[in-house]
Amino acid sequence: MPCPARPASRSVPSPPGMGRPRLFGRLRAAVLGVVHVAALPGTPRSSLPLTQIIDQACQEAEIYKDAGVDGLIVENMHDRPYTVCPGPEVTAVMTAISAAVRRSCPHLALGVQVLSAANQQAIAVALAAGLDFIRAEGFVFSHVADEGIINACAGNLLRYRKQVGAENIQIFADIKKKHSAHALTADVGVAETAAAAELFLADGLVLTGKATGLPTDPGELKEVQHAVKIPVLIGSGVTMENVKNYMDANALIIGVQSSW
């Protein structure tokens, strides 16, 4: 889809007392393309050599870059079924892929997500590959995903980020995440969840529909924006037909379903 009009800068000066600029803090409808890497070594659908996986990821990144996106997220989407404890080979390969994409797109905001809920591994990848942010699952409150119960990780994750000297890497946290049941927190609304994530020092929030490709509720966007002061990103279901509903979001995450 064509990129909505937006300011050229992708970061803004830090407020007093903060150590780094806030990505997308002043932007409206910045566009982030998702690079869906092919199934990685050791996963059930793996079939390609690492060199080809890296080449395909860089080709996809170049397409997004030529389309004028503001940033990219590298994601191991094709590693399904996901596990909450991916092996060290996944972290190693995601680092190699992310570093190659960084070399291909040195001027774009670049992040990574390691499925499922492998947020410390994502921090390690981002640190080694010179990325700007991660997308994190299960930041606050527990939920039941198709991989099982995902428990809140904010305390451990931020301590890990501090310990490894990665405080420049920002954390964009999914709230009321897609492909999950939230009966455990049915009495906690999306605005309360957003406020809790802000209190626990998330750098930004990601709102989604109930599943990949399903649109985010525009009402939830407004509700969350009234509840927090940090950037809010739309994480699923943006199309040419409904993009007008999300132009007040700080960023829109889009993806083309690759067949790797």
C-alpha positions as CSV (number, residue, x, y, z in Angstrom):
1,M,0.0,0.0,0.0
2,P,1.3,3.5,-0.6
3,C,2.8,5.2,2.4
4,P,0.8,8.0,4.0
5,A,2.3,11.5,4.0
6,R,4.5,12.0,7.1
7,P,7.3,14.1,8.4
8,A,10.8,13.1,7.3
9,S,12.5,12.8,10.7
10,R,12.0,9.5,12.5
11,S,13.0,10.6,16.0
12,V,12.6,13.7,18.2
13,P,14.8,15.2,20.9
14,S,14.6,13.5,24.3
15,P,12.5,15.2,27.0
16,P,14.6,16.5,30.0
17,G,16.1,13.6,32.0
18,M,15.7,10.9,29.3
19,G,18.7,9.3,27.7
20,R,17.6,8.8,24.1
21,P,15.3,10.1,21.4
22,R,11.8,8.5,21.3
23,L,11.2,6.8,17.9
24,F,8.1,8.0,16.2
25,G,7.2,10.3,19.2
26,R,6.1,13.2,17.1
27,L,5.2,11.3,13.9
28,R,1.8,10.4,12.7
29,A,1.3,7.3,10.6
30,A,4.9,6.4,10.0
31,V,5.1,3.2,8.1
32,L,7.0,0.1,9.3
33,G,7.3,-2.9,7.0
34,V,7.7,-6.4,8.3
35,V,10.4,-8.6,6.8
36,H,9.0,-12.1,7.3
37,V,12.2,-14.3,7.1
38,A,12.0,-17.8,5.9
39,A,11.8,-20.7,8.3
40,L,15.0,-20.8,10.3
41,P,17.3,-23.8,10.8
42,G,15.9,-26.3,13.2
43,T,12.3,-25.3,12.8
44,P,9.7,-27.7,11.3
45,R,9.4,-25.9,7.9
46,S,13.0,-25.1,7.4
47,S,14.2,-25.9,3.9
48,L,16.6,-23.2,2.8
49,P,20.3,-22.7,3.4
50,L,21.2,-19.7,5.6
51,T,22.7,-17.7,2.8
52,Q,19.5,-17.9,0.8
53,I,17.4,-16.9,3.9
54,I,19.6,-13.8,4.4
55,D,19.4,-12.9,0.7
56,Q,15.7,-13.1,0.6
57,A,15.3,-11.0,3.8
58,C,17.5,-8.3,2.3
59,Q,15.6,-8.4,-1.0
60,E,12.3,-7.9,0.9
61,A,13.9,-5.1,2.9
62,E,15.1,-3.4,-0.3
63,I,11.5,-3.5,-1.7
64,Y,10.2,-1.8,1.4
65,K,13.0,0.8,1.3
66,D,12.3,1.6,-2.3
67,A,8.6,2.1,-1.4
68,G,9.6,4.8,1.1
69,V,8.8,3.2,4.4
70,D,10.1,4.8,7.6
71,G,11.3,1.6,9.2
72,L,11.4,-2.2,9.2
73,I,10.8,-5.1,11.6
74,V,12.6,-8.4,11.1
75,E,10.4,-11.3,12.3
76,N,10.7,-15.1,12.2
77,M,7.1,-15.5,11.2
78,H,7.6,-18.8,9.4
79,D,9.1,-20.7,12.4
80,R,5.7,-22.0,13.4
81,P,4.6,-23.7,15.4
82,Y,6.3,-21.3,17.8
83,T,7.9,-22.2,21.1
84,V,8.4,-19.8,24.0
85,C,12.0,-21.1,24.3
86,P,13.6,-20.9,20.9
87,G,17.0,-22.4,20.7
88,P,20.3,-20.5,20.5
89,E,20.4,-21.2,16.8
90,V,17.4,-18.9,16.3
91,T,19.0,-16.0,18.2
92,A,22.3,-16.5,16.2
93,V,20.5,-16.7,12.8
94,M,18.2,-13.7,13.5
95,T,21.3,-11.7,14.4
96,A,23.0,-12.6,11.1
97,I,19.8,-11.7,9.2
98,S,19.2,-8.4,11.1
99,A,22.8,-7.3,10.6
100,A,22.5,-7.9,6.9
101,V,19.3,-6.0,6.7
102,R,20.9,-3.1,8.7
103,R,23.7,-3.0,6.1
104,S,21.1,-2.9,3.3
105,C,19.0,-0.2,5.0
106,P,21.4,1.9,7.1
107,H,19.1,4.9,7.4
108,L,15.8,3.3,8.4
109,A,14.6,2.7,11.9
110,L,15.1,-1.0,12.3
111,G,13.7,-3.5,14.9
112,V,13.2,-7.2,15.5
113,Q,10.7,-9.5,17.0
114,V,11.6,-13.1,17.9
115,L,8.6,-15.4,18.2
116,S,7.3,-16.4,20.5
117,A,7.8,-13.9,23.4
118,A,11.6,-14.3,23.1
119,N,12.1,-10.8,24.2
120,Q,15.5,-11.1,25.9
121,Q,16.7,-12.9,22.8
122,A,15.4,-10.0,20.7
123,I,17.3,-7.5,22.8
124,A,20.5,-9.5,22.3
125,V,19.9,-9.6,18.5
126,A,19.2,-5.9,18.4
127,L,22.3,-5.1,20.4
128,A,24.6,-7.2,18.2
129,A,23.1,-6.1,14.9
130,G,22.8,-2.4,15.7
131,L,19.0,-2.1,15.7
132,D,16.8,0.6,17.2
133,F,13.9,-1.3,18.8
134,I,12.2,-4.6,19.5
135,R,8.6,-5.6,19.5
136,A,7.8,-7.5,22.7
137,E,5.0,-9.9,23.6
138,G,3.7,-10.3,27.2
139,F,5.2,-7.1,28.6
140,V,2.5,-6.7,31.2
141,F,-0.2,-9.0,32.5
142,S,-0.5,-12.7,31.6
143,H,-2.4,-14.1,28.7
144,V,-3.0,-17.5,27.0
145,A,-1.5,-17.8,23.6
146,D,-1.5,-20.7,21.2
147,E,2.0,-21.5,22.5
148,G,0.6,-21.6,26.1
149,I,0.6,-19.2,29.0
150,I,2.7,-16.1,28.5
151,N,3.6,-14.3,31.7
152,A,4.6,-10.6,32.1
153,C,8.2,-9.9,31.5
154,A,8.8,-6.2,31.9
155,G,10.8,-6.4,35.1
156,N,13.2,-9.0,33.9
157,L,13.4,-7.6,30.4
158,L,14.3,-4.1,31.5
159,R,16.9,-5.4,33.9
160,Y,18.4,-7.5,31.2
161,R,18.5,-4.5,28.8
162,K,20.3,-2.6,31.5
163,Q,22.8,-5.4,32.3
164,V,23.9,-5.8,28.7
165,G,24.2,-2.0,28.0
166,A,21.3,-1.9,25.5
167,E,19.3,1.0,26.9
168,N,19.4,2.7,23.5
169,I,17.2,-0.1,22.2
170,Q,13.5,0.7,22.6
171,I,10.7,-1.7,23.5
172,F,7.4,-1.5,21.7
173,A,5.0,-3.7,23.7
174,D,1.9,-5.5,22.4
175,I,-1.1,-5.1,24.6
176,K,-4.1,-7.4,24.5
177,K,-2.2,-9.3,21.9
178,K,-3.6,-11.0,18.9
179,H,-4.0,-14.8,18.6
180,S,-4.5,-14.9,22.4
181,A,-7.2,-15.3,25.0
182,H,-7.4,-12.6,27.7
183,A,-10.0,-14.1,30.0
184,L,-7.3,-14.0,32.8
185,T,-7.5,-10.2,32.6
186,A,-11.0,-9.7,31.4
187,D,-11.5,-7.1,34.2
188,V,-8.6,-5.0,32.9
189,G,-9.5,-2.9,30.0
190,V,-7.2,-1.9,27.1
191,A,-6.6,1.6,28.5
192,E,-5.7,0.2,31.9
193,T,-3.3,-2.3,30.2
194,A,-1.8,0.5,28.2
195,A,-1.3,2.6,31.3
196,A,0.3,-0.3,33.1
197,A,2.8,-0.8,30.2
198,E,3.7,2.9,30.3
199,L,4.1,2.7,34.1
200,F,6.5,-0.2,33.6
201,L,8.6,1.9,31.2
202,A,7.6,0.6,27.7
203,D,8.8,3.0,25.0
204,G,5.7,2.5,22.9
205,L,2.6,0.3,22.5
206,V,1.3,-1.9,19.7
207,L,-2.5,-2.4,19.2
208,T,-3.8,-5.2,17.0
209,G,-6.9,-7.0,15.9
210,K,-7.7,-10.5,17.1
211,A,-5.6,-12.2,14.5
212,T,-3.0,-11.4,11.8
213,G,-4.6,-9.4,9.1
214,L,-7.7,-8.4,11.1
215,P,-8.2,-4.7,11.7
216,T,-7.5,-3.0,14.9
217,D,-10.5,-1.3,16.6
218,P,-10.2,2.4,15.9
219,G,-12.1,3.0,19.2
220,E,-9.3,1.3,21.1
221,L,-6.7,3.5,19.4
222,K,-8.5,6.6,20.7
223,E,-9.0,5.1,24.2
224,V,-5.3,4.2,24.5
225,Q,-4.1,7.5,23.2
226,H,-6.1,9.2,25.9
227,A,-4.6,6.9,28.5
228,V,-0.8,7.2,27.7
229,K,1.8,9.7,26.5
230,I,4.0,7.2,24.7
231,P,3.8,6.3,21.0
232,V,1.0,4.0,19.9
233,L,1.5,1.8,16.9
234,I,-1.1,-0.2,14.9
235,G,0.1,-3.7,14.5
236,S,-2.4,-5.5,12.2
237,G,-5.1,-5.1,9.5
238,V,-4.2,-1.8,7.9
239,T,-5.5,-1.5,4.3
240,M,-6.0,1.2,1.7
241,E,-9.7,1.1,2.6
242,N,-9.4,1.6,6.3
243,V,-6.1,3.5,6.7
244,K,-8.0,6.7,7.4
245,N,-9.1,5.2,10.7
246,Y,-5.5,5.0,11.9
247,M,-3.8,8.2,10.7
248,D,-3.6,9.5,14.3
249,A,-1.4,6.6,15.3
250,N,2.3,7.2,15.6
251,A,3.1,4.3,13.2
252,L,1.4,1.6,11.1
253,I,3.0,-1.8,10.9
254,I,2.3,-3.4,7.5
255,G,3.4,-6.7,5.9
256,V,3.1,-8.7,2.7
257,Q,2.6,-12.4,3.3
258,S,5.7,-14.0,1.8
259,S,5.8,-17.6,0.7
260,W,9.2,-18.6,2.1
